[in-house]
Amino acid sequence: MSLKLGDLAPDFTLPADSGKPFKLSELRGQRVVLVFYPGDDTPVCTAQLCEYRDGIEEFEGLNAVVIGISQQDAASHVAFKKKRALPFTLLTDADLAVANQYGAKGILGLKRACFLIDEAGVLRYQHVELTALFRRSRAELVKALEKL
């Protein structure tokens, strides 16, 4: 069953880069920019997440929290965050179970995908890339958040 706009975003618990479990539903009351990305420190993923980092104030000003999800473990995430000064949480979806729930699991691993979830936990925007070479810009996501 695929997700549709207006659906309640599937809740999940995944390990965070902090070493603690992260539960999506604990962010109720805030908007969430959920970003599935294929890999830490890869060229397109780095450009994408650094673009979000560079505009983090825009997201925060719209009551939005950015959360990144990939298959890499916490040690990889910690090194990537430190190297790139990323100010948001990175989660590990080792078996791609959460990616599968969101339609972001591909034949060869993780697809690049973005979801916007509103304060009530409802899916308001989704884009799953057919190829890992393209990405959603910060401007596009901010515009979508402003429309919520």
C-alpha positions in Angstrom: 0.0 0.0 0.0 1.6 3.3 -1.0 1.3 6.5 0.9 -0.9 9.3 -0.3 -1.1 12.9 0.6 -3.4 13.3 3.6 -2.4 10.0 5.1 -1.1 9.8 8.6 2.7 9.4 8.3 3.8 5.9 9.5 5.3 6.1 12.9 8.7 4.5 13.4 11.6 4.2 15.9 15.1 4.2 14.5 18.6 4.6 16.1 19.8 8.2 15.9 23.4 9.5 15.5 23.2 10.4 19.2 23.0 6.7 20.1 19.5 7.1 21.4 16.2 5.8 19.8 14.3 8.4 17.8 10.5 8.1 17.4 8.8 10.1 14.7 5.6 10.6 16.8 7.6 12.5 19.5 7.8 15.4 17.0 4.0 15.9 16.9 3.3 19.7 17.1 6.2 20.4 14.8 6.5 20.1 11.0 9.0 17.4 9.9 11.2 17.4 6.7 12.0 13.7 6.4 14.8 13.1 4.0 15.8 9.7 2.8 19.3 9.8 1.2 21.4 7.0 -0.3 24.7 7.5 1.6 26.8 9.6 3.9 29.6 11.6 2.3 28.5 10.8 -1.3 28.6 13.8 -3.7 24.8 14.4 -4.3 23.8 13.5 -0.7 26.5 15.9 0.7 25.3 18.7 -1.6 21.7 18.1 -0.7 22.2 18.0 3.1 24.6 20.9 3.1 22.0 23.0 1.2 19.5 22.2 3.9 22.2 23.0 6.6 22.8 26.3 5.0 19.2 27.2 5.2 18.4 25.6 8.5 17.0 29.0 9.8 14.4 29.0 7.1 13.2 25.5 8.2 13.2 26.5 11.8 11.3 29.7 11.1 8.5 27.6 9.7 8.5 25.3 12.8 10.1 22.5 10.8 12.7 19.9 11.9 14.9 18.3 9.3 15.6 14.6 9.8 17.9 12.5 7.5 17.6 8.7 7.1 20.1 6.4 5.4 21.4 2.8 5.9 24.7 3.9 7.5 25.4 3.3 11.1 25.7 5.9 13.9 29.5 6.0 13.6 29.2 6.9 9.9 26.6 9.5 10.7 28.6 11.1 13.5 31.7 11.5 11.2 29.5 12.9 8.4 27.8 15.4 10.7 31.1 16.5 12.1 32.8 16.8 8.8 29.9 18.8 7.2 28.7 20.6 10.4 25.2 19.2 9.9 22.8 20.6 12.6 20.1 17.9 12.3 19.5 14.3 13.4 20.6 11.5 11.1 18.9 8.1 11.6 19.9 4.5 10.6 17.5 2.4 8.7 19.8 -0.6 8.3 17.2 -3.0 6.9 15.3 -0.4 5.0 12.1 -1.3 6.8 11.1 2.4 7.3 12.2 3.3 3.7 9.9 0.5 2.5 6.9 1.9 4.5 7.5 5.3 2.8 8.1 3.9 -0.7 11.8 4.9 -0.6 13.3 1.4 -0.9 14.7 0.6 -4.3 16.1 -2.5 -5.9 19.7 -1.4 -5.1 19.0 0.2 -1.7 17.6 3.6 -0.7 16.0 6.0 -3.1 16.4 9.7 -2.6 13.0 11.0 -1.2 11.6 13.9 0.8 8.4 14.0 2.8 6.8 16.9 4.6 4.7 16.0 7.7 2.5 18.6 9.4 2.1 19.2 13.1 -0.6 16.5 13.4 1.5 13.9 11.7 -0.2 14.1 8.3 1.7 13.7 5.1 1.5 16.9 3.1 4.2 16.6 0.5 6.1 13.7 -1.0 8.7 13.3 -3.7 10.5 10.0 -4.4 13.3 10.3 -7.0 13.5 7.7 -9.8 17.3 8.3 -9.9 19.7 9.1 -7.1 21.2 12.0 -9.1 18.4 14.4 -8.5 17.3 16.1 -5.3 14.7 18.4 -3.9 16.0 21.9 -3.4 15.7 23.8 -0.1 13.7 26.5 -1.9 11.2 23.9 -3.1 10.8 22.5 0.4 10.5 25.9 2.0 7.8 26.9 -0.5 5.9 23.7 0.2 6.2 24.3 4.0 4.9 27.9 3.6 1.8 26.5 1.9 0.9 24.3 4.8 
